[in-house]
């Protein structure tokens, strides 16, 4: 039997498919709806907000911070949000190691590249109809996601800039976990 050296680099985990990442993206949005609703409700109560447009910029800043805390916390504590756990996707650095706070924070800020071009086009075009705005945002997100297909590692632009990767993290099957722990079935 040949011993595997402990200093040998671990094989790189494959990137999840674009379809799986987009499904995770949608599921994350569903989960975050509740987080943002609670945060907005709490903000409105604390600020004694009587009209939705009062203090809207402060509300936007608070929600941006809440989203940042959510993502940075989960990415630095296990590399997975709730949706990422469900879809077996993990965030690591380019070496496969866990992500630190500053790298996670940079990734969060740069991940807004998903929306900024679409939001800028909505603003510059002067569109006000919800259907047109939704269509432009959807086209922007799909276009940004498809850019990952041009990259050999299939990573998003913000991951390339931040030195992070999304990888597949399959759970260990129960029988393999028992065999590894030395217990008999």
N, C-alpha and C positions, 0 to 999 in steps of 0.2 A: 504494500500500500504506500502511495506517495503522499508525503505531507505537503500541504499547501502553505506557503510562507505567509505569515501574518501581516507582513508589510506590503503584500501584493495589492494593487488597487482592485476594488470590487468592480464587477462588471456593471456598466452603466445601465440603469433601468430605462426601458423604452418610454418614449413620450406617448401619452394617451392620444387616441384619435381625436381629430378635430370635432367630430360629431359628439364624442363623449364630453369633451371640454365645453361645447356649446350647451349640451344638456345640463351640465353642472352649473354653467352660467345662468341658465333660466331657473333652475332649482334654487340657486343662491338668491336670485331676485325675489322668489316667492318667500323664502325664509326671512330675507331682510325687510320685506314689507311690514311684517309684524314688529321688528326691531325699530324701524323708522316711525311707525305709527305710535308706538309707546313713547319713543323719544320726543316726537312732536307734541303728543298729548301732555307729557311732563313739562316740556318747554312752555306750552301755552298756559299751563296752570301756574308755573312759577312766574312767568312774565305778565300774568293776568291779561292775556291776549283776548280781545273781544272781536277782532276782525282778522281774517286770514292774512291780509296784506300788511297789517301792523307788524313791525319787527321782522319782516320776511328775510332780510339779509342776515340778521342775527340767527334766525332759525336755520337758514341754509348753512351758515358757518358751523352751528352746533351739529347738524346732521352730517356734514362733511367730517367733523371730528369724531362723531360716534361711529361712522363707517370706518374711519381710520383705526380707531381703537379696536373695533371688531376684527378687522383683517390682520392688523399687526399682532394682536394677541394670539390669534389662532395660528398664524404662520410661524410665530416664534415659539409656540408651545405645541409642538408635534407636527407642524408643517401642513395642517389640514383644517379647513373650516368644516362645519357640519355637512355642507353639500359636497365638499371634496372627499370626506370620509365615505359618504354614500356612493360616490362615483369612483372610488379607489384612485384618487389623484392626490399627489403629495408635492409640496413645494420644497425644493432643495437648492443649494447653490451649485455652481458648475462642477464642483468636485463631489457632489452627492451628500454634502454635510448639511446639517440644519442651518436655517437662515437666522441671522442676527437681527436685532431691532432696527439698526440704521438701514440695512439692506431691505428689510420688510417695509419700512416707512418709505423709502425711495420707490419701491415697487408699487406701493399703494398710490402715491402721487402720480407716478408715470402711467399707471393703469388707466387714468382718466383719458389717455390717448384714444381709448375706445370711443369716447363720446365727443371730445372737443371738436374735431373737424365737422361732424354732423351738426353739433350745436352752433358752430360758427356759420355754417351754411344756412341754417334756419334763421339766424339773426340777420345775416347779410341779405338774404332773399326777401325778408319782410313777411314771411309766411305766418299766418295766424291760425289757420285751420288745424284742428287736432289730427286729422287724417294725414295731411301733408307733413306735419311735424313728425308723427309716428313713422311715416314712410321714410323720411330722410334719416331719422335716427336708426331705423332698422337697416337701411342700406349702408350707413356708416359702420355699424357694428359688424355686419356681414363682410363688408369690404376689409375691415381691419382683421377679422378672423381669417379671411382667405389669404392675407399676406403671410400668415404662418406657413402656408403650404410652399411658399417660395424659399423658405429657410431650410437648409439640409437637416437640421435637428428638429424641425417642426415646432419651433418656439415662437412666442409672440414678441413683438418689438420691445415692449417694456421689460420682458425677461432677458432679452439679449443685452439691453443697456444696463440692467441692474446686476447681471451675472447670476441670474436664477434660472431654474428649469422646472417645468411641470413634468412629473414622471408618474408612471403607473405604479401603484402600491397595492398589489393583491394581498389579501389576508392569507396567512398560512393555514392550509387545511387542517382540520382537527386531528386526523390520523398522523400527519407529519409533525404536528406540534407535540403529540403524545410520544412519538418515537424519539424526537429530539430531547425531550425531558427525561427519557429513560424509563417511563412507565409503560406497562404492557396494557394492550386493549382488553 
